[in-house]
Amino acid sequence: MPASAGAGFVIDTINAEGGVGGKPVEYEVKQISQTPQDVAVAQRAVQELLDGGADIILGPPFSDYGLPLLEVTNGSVPVLFVTSTEITLSDPDRGSFLVSFDDRVQASAAAEFATKQGYTNAVTMSSSDIPYLNITTSSFKEVFEGAGGTVAQDLSFNLGDTDFSAQVNEIAGLDPQPDVIYSAFFLPEAGVFLKQLREAGVESAVISADGFDASEIW
């Protein structure tokens, strides 16, 4: 994973310069399963790190594992969620922090960008599967409509969907067509949606959150 590899690179650099307080930094990665999800295994892995003397935990990106992880650490060590933007994981009282921006910030920035492009009519696409997929769209709507725009519809989808023809057909049937479509897709859903959208003749701009940034899409 890029985040764990990046952390390893930084730690190697620190150790090459003498470590921290003259001591090398020890770094251990615990593998957790995303599909099928196994929270119990992940919690045991975190407990093993704590039992081994970990001073700090670098957490996974989403709340499905992140929140159960915090049940184990319970404020005993700081937890840095290095690739997460989910606001539900930020809790200073439990020693839990986001290293990056949060979802409200990035969605607000997207709405401001859309407004500056002159877009006034939008469609959002949300999912209730994880907070990331609806906090982003609700924040986008709040800022976009606050600037005078209109979100005509919020269409739903699920993680792992392999066909977006229903949503695409609904968008294609809108009059007027939206200036912009906003969502927080991942791969491979993002590529499937874009392909079906363009094949249906919809030319609306598409703006998304950071889950959309994988180079494979483009």
C-alpha positions, 0 to 999 in steps of 0.5 A: 500500500502506498501509505505504508510504503511511504511511512517506511521510506520516511522511517528509513530516512530518519534512521539513516540520520541517527534515529530519534534521540539516538535510537532507531525507529522500529516500524511494523506493518500488520496486514488486515483483510478488506474483503471479507472484512474481519474486524476481530482480526484487525483488533487483535493485530492492534493489540499485538502492536500495543503489547509489543510496545508501540508508541504510536499507531498509523491507522487505516483509511476508513471508519469500518476498521478505524473506529474498532481500532480506537476501541482497542487503543482507547487513548493509550497511544496516539493514532494518526490516520494518515490517509483518511479524511473521515471526520468520524475518526478525528477525536482528540479526546481519544488521541485520534487525529487526521493527518490530512484535510477532512471530507467537509473541507475537500467537498467545500473546496470542490463546491467553491471550484465548481462555482468559480467555473460558472456551474449553477446546476449540479447532481450528486451521487451518494452512498450510505455504505460509509460516511465518506460517501455521503458527508462529502456530497452533503457538504458539497450541496451546502456550499454549492447551494449557499453560493446560489447553485442548485443540486437537482438530485442526489442519486444513490449507489453502493460500493462495489456496483458494476453497473451505473446505467440506472443513474446515468439514464436518470442524469441523461433524462434531466432537462436541463442537463447538470453543469457538474456531477459530484461524488466520491467514487473509488476504483473500479466504480469511477471508471465504470461510471465515467465510461457509461456516462460519456457513452450516454452522451452526457457531457457534464463536468465530473468533480470528485473527492480524493478517492477519485485520484487514482491514475488508472482512471485517466 
